[in-house]
């Protein structure tokens, strides 16, 4: 399967994540604005119709770049954002997830991207370990935004299976973003439930966390051996494996480099042989 449905949009399974477009630490303007704009335009030109962003990337930077590069947007482009946090003036992450703050975050995204509706917005949980009254209130704000036409679909991020089951009792869920990769499959129960219910699962950190000095995923011996055997980069091998896990998995690799963009897009045509698939499956 080359596509999957996300909030009524038939999106290609290889999308684009805008987190790497701002400057270092996801703060400030890009090192090369012209190249950042070129990357966005090339992604859409190559068929990408799912872009993941957030107002707090920059802050404000990734949305401004998307607007400058792509507005007016193609009819089939699914713009997905997230709310629940914000940045301080030093780049620190702050919880910003009260119902009125979530609503303001959604409206800020609509304003900066200059759209009337987003395909989906993910409620990024920062504190709630299990469903509680706060989560119920947050979910209520997301449902209200959908009923008011601001978003086509409710998304959830960094959730447990219990969160997802509770949410599904209240509303349809368009997508889930949880950490998931070849070495970290703690969200497998969430992915399995998403597959059962036809929900798009969009893993973050599919290549491993960017906050490690040495990336344990891209430097793993099995990944390196597979990359050499297939004459591909370790990142391409890992992304191809991620797509192979289930048909509802969408990847959104981000980059500010045209060369890396082309490498990322090429994984749509990379099918792992059974030896490689078995070796990577067995890493957990």
C-alpha positions as CSV (number, residue, x, y, z in Angstrom):
1,X,0.0,0.0,0.0
2,X,1.4,3.4,-1.0
3,X,-1.3,5.5,0.7
4,X,-3.4,5.5,3.8
5,X,-6.4,7.6,4.9
6,X,-5.8,10.4,7.4
7,X,-8.9,12.5,8.3
8,X,-10.5,11.9,4.9
9,X,-7.3,12.6,3.0
10,X,-5.7,9.8,1.0
11,X,-2.0,10.5,1.9
12,X,1.2,9.0,0.7
13,X,2.8,6.9,3.4
14,X,6.1,8.9,3.1
15,X,5.3,12.5,4.2
16,X,7.4,15.3,5.4
17,X,8.1,16.6,9.0
18,X,8.9,20.3,9.3
19,X,10.7,20.1,12.7
20,X,14.2,20.3,11.1
21,X,13.4,23.4,9.1
22,X,14.0,26.0,11.9
23,X,17.5,26.7,13.3
24,X,19.5,24.7,15.8
25,X,17.4,23.3,18.6
26,X,14.3,23.9,16.6
27,X,14.7,27.6,17.4
28,X,15.0,30.6,15.2
29,X,15.3,31.0,11.5
30,X,16.8,28.3,9.3
31,X,20.5,28.5,8.4
32,X,19.5,28.7,4.7
33,X,16.0,30.1,4.1
34,X,16.1,29.6,0.4
35,X,17.1,26.0,0.7
36,X,14.3,25.4,3.4
37,X,11.8,26.8,0.9
38,X,13.2,24.7,-1.9
39,X,13.0,21.5,0.2
40,X,9.3,22.1,0.9
41,X,8.5,22.9,-2.8
42,X,10.5,19.8,-3.9
43,X,8.7,17.6,-1.5
44,X,5.3,18.6,-2.8
45,X,6.5,18.5,-6.4
46,X,7.6,14.9,-5.7
47,X,4.2,13.9,-4.5
48,X,4.3,14.4,-0.8
49,X,0.8,15.4,0.4
50,X,1.2,15.1,4.2
51,X,3.2,17.7,6.0
52,X,3.5,17.6,9.8
53,X,4.3,20.9,11.6
54,X,3.7,22.8,14.8
55,X,3.4,26.5,15.8
56,X,6.1,25.8,18.5
57,X,8.7,24.8,15.9
58,X,10.8,27.9,15.8
59,X,8.5,29.0,17.4
60,X,6.4,30.2,14.4
61,X,9.2,29.4,11.9
62,X,8.1,26.2,10.3
63,X,4.6,27.4,9.7
64,X,5.9,30.6,8.2
65,X,8.2,28.7,5.9
66,X,5.4,26.3,4.8
67,X,3.1,29.3,4.0
68,X,5.9,31.1,2.1
69,X,6.8,28.1,0.1
70,X,3.4,26.5,-0.6
71,X,0.5,28.9,-0.2
72,X,-2.0,28.6,-1.8
73,X,-1.9,24.9,-1.0
74,X,-2.7,22.0,-3.3
75,X,-6.2,20.6,-2.7
76,X,-4.9,17.2,-1.7
77,X,-2.3,18.5,0.8
78,X,-3.0,17.4,4.4
79,X,-1.5,19.8,6.9
80,X,-1.2,18.3,10.4
81,X,-0.1,20.2,13.5
82,X,0.1,19.6,17.2
83,X,-0.7,21.5,20.4
84,X,-0.1,21.0,24.1
85,X,3.3,22.8,24.5
86,X,5.0,26.1,23.7
87,X,8.6,27.4,23.9
88,X,10.1,30.0,26.2
89,X,12.5,32.7,24.9
90,X,15.5,30.4,25.8
91,X,14.1,27.5,23.8
92,X,12.8,25.5,26.7
93,X,9.6,23.5,26.4
94,X,6.7,24.5,28.5
95,X,3.4,22.7,29.1
96,X,0.5,24.6,27.5
97,X,-2.4,22.3,27.5
98,X,-5.4,23.7,29.3
99,X,-8.5,23.6,27.1
100,X,-8.4,27.3,26.3
101,X,-4.7,27.1,25.5
102,X,-5.3,24.2,23.2
103,X,-7.9,26.2,21.4
104,X,-5.6,29.1,21.0
105,X,-2.9,26.9,19.7
106,X,-5.2,25.5,17.0
107,X,-6.3,29.0,16.1
108,X,-2.6,30.2,16.0
109,X,-1.8,27.4,13.5
110,X,-4.8,28.3,11.3
111,X,-3.7,32.0,11.3
112,X,0.0,31.4,10.5
113,X,-0.7,28.8,7.8
114,X,-3.6,30.9,6.5
115,X,-6.2,28.0,6.3
116,X,-9.7,27.7,7.5
117,X,-9.2,24.1,8.6
118,X,-6.4,21.7,9.3
119,X,-6.5,18.0,8.3
120,X,-5.8,17.1,11.9
121,X,-4.2,18.4,15.1
122,X,-2.5,16.2,17.6
123,X,-3.1,16.7,21.3
124,X,0.5,16.1,22.6
125,X,0.2,14.8,26.2
126,X,2.9,16.3,28.4
127,X,1.8,15.1,31.8
128,X,-1.0,12.6,31.8
129,X,0.2,9.0,32.3
130,X,-3.3,7.5,32.1
131,X,-6.8,8.9,31.2
132,X,-7.9,11.3,33.9
133,X,-10.2,14.3,34.2
134,X,-7.6,16.6,32.7
135,X,-7.4,14.4,29.6
136,X,-11.2,14.3,29.4
137,X,-11.2,18.1,29.4
138,X,-8.4,18.3,26.8
139,X,-10.2,15.8,24.6
140,X,-13.3,17.8,24.9
141,X,-11.6,20.9,23.6
142,X,-10.3,19.0,20.6
143,X,-13.7,17.6,19.9
144,X,-15.2,21.1,20.1
145,X,-12.6,22.3,17.6
146,X,-13.6,19.6,15.2
147,X,-17.3,20.3,15.6
148,X,-16.6,24.0,14.9
149,X,-14.8,23.0,11.7
150,X,-11.3,24.1,12.7
151,X,-9.9,20.6,12.3
152,X,-11.1,17.7,10.2
153,X,-9.7,15.1,12.6
154,X,-8.6,14.7,16.2
155,X,-5.1,13.4,16.7
156,X,-3.3,12.2,19.8
157,X,0.4,12.0,20.6
158,X,2.5,10.4,23.3
159,X,-0.4,8.3,24.6
160,X,-1.1,4.9,26.2
161,X,-3.4,2.3,24.9
162,X,-5.8,3.3,27.7
163,X,-5.8,6.9,26.4
164,X,-6.7,5.7,22.9
165,X,-9.5,3.4,24.1
166,X,-11.0,6.2,26.2
167,X,-10.8,8.7,23.3
168,X,-12.4,6.2,20.9
169,X,-15.4,6.1,23.2
170,X,-15.8,9.8,22.8
171,X,-14.9,10.5,19.1
172,X,-13.2,9.2,16.0
173,X,-9.4,9.5,16.1
174,X,-7.7,10.4,12.9
175,X,-4.0,9.7,13.8
176,X,-1.7,8.8,16.6
177,X,1.9,10.0,17.0
178,X,4.0,8.0,19.4
179,X,7.7,7.2,19.7
180,X,8.4,4.0,17.8
181,X,11.4,2.5,16.0
182,X,13.3,-0.7,15.4
183,X,14.8,-0.6,18.9
184,X,11.8,1.0,20.8
185,X,8.5,-0.8,20.3
186,X,6.9,0.2,23.6
187,X,4.0,1.6,21.7
188,X,3.3,-1.6,19.9
189,X,-0.1,-2.1,21.7
190,X,-1.1,1.4,20.6
191,X,0.0,0.6,17.0
192,X,-2.0,-2.7,17.1
193,X,-5.1,-0.9,18.2
194,X,-4.7,1.8,15.5
195,X,-4.4,-0.9,12.9
196,X,-7.5,-2.7,14.2
197,X,-9.5,0.6,14.1
198,X,-8.1,1.9,10.8
199,X,-6.2,4.8,12.4
200,X,-3.1,6.3,10.9
201,X,0.0,5.7,13.2
202,X,2.7,8.2,12.6
203,X,5.9,7.3,14.6
204,X,8.2,10.0,15.8
205,X,11.9,9.2,16.3
206,X,11.7,6.4,13.7
207,X,15.4,6.9,13.2
208,X,16.1,7.2,16.9
209,X,16.1,10.3,19.1
210,X,18.0,13.3,17.7
211,X,19.0,14.0,21.3
212,X,21.5,11.2,21.6
213,X,25.2,12.0,20.9
214,X,25.5,8.6,19.3
215,X,22.3,7.4,17.6
216,X,21.8,3.8,18.7
217,X,19.4,3.0,15.9
218,X,21.5,4.2,12.9
219,X,24.7,2.8,14.4
220,X,23.3,-0.6,15.2
221,X,25.4,-3.4,13.7
222,X,22.3,-5.1,12.0
223,X,21.2,-1.8,10.5
224,X,24.7,-1.0,9.2
225,X,25.1,-4.5,7.8
226,X,21.7,-4.3,6.0
227,X,22.6,-0.9,4.6
228,X,25.9,-2.2,3.2
229,X,24.2,-5.3,1.7
230,X,21.4,-3.3,0.1
231,X,23.6,-0.4,-0.9
232,X,21.3,2.0,0.9
233,X,21.9,4.4,3.8
234,X,21.1,3.3,7.4
235,X,18.3,5.8,7.5
236,X,16.7,4.4,4.3
237,X,16.8,0.9,5.7
238,X,15.2,1.9,9.0
239,X,12.5,3.9,7.3
240,X,11.7,1.1,5.0
241,X,11.5,-1.3,7.9
242,X,9.2,1.1,9.7
243,X,6.8,1.2,6.7
244,X,6.9,-2.6,6.6
245,X,5.5,-3.0,10.1
246,X,1.9,-2.3,9.2
247,X,0.0,-0.7,6.3
248,X,-1.4,2.1,8.6
249,X,2.1,3.4,9.4
250,X,3.0,6.8,7.9
251,X,6.6,8.2,8.2
252,X,7.3,11.9,8.2
253,X,11.2,12.2,8.0
254,X,12.3,15.8,8.1
255,X,15.3,17.5,6.7
256,X,16.6,20.9,5.5
257,X,18.7,19.3,2.8
258,X,17.5,18.6,-0.8
259,X,19.8,15.5,-1.0
260,X,18.5,14.0,2.2
261,X,15.0,14.7,1.1
262,X,15.5,12.7,-2.1
263,X,17.0,9.9,0.0
264,X,14.0,9.9,2.3
265,X,11.5,9.9,-0.5
266,X,13.2,7.0,-2.2
267,X,12.2,4.6,0.7
268,X,8.7,4.5,-0.8
269,X,10.1,2.1,-3.4
270,X,12.4,0.2,-1.1
271,X,11.1,-3.3,-0.2
272,X,13.3,-5.2,2.2
273,X,14.2,-8.8,1.5
274,X,13.1,-11.4,4.0
275,X,16.5,-11.8,5.5
276,X,16.8,-8.1,6.3
277,X,13.2,-7.9,7.6
278,X,13.7,-10.9,9.9
279,X,16.9,-9.6,11.3
280,X,15.5,-6.2,12.1
281,X,12.2,-7.6,13.4
282,X,14.3,-9.6,15.9
283,X,16.2,-6.7,17.4
284,X,13.8,-6.1,20.3
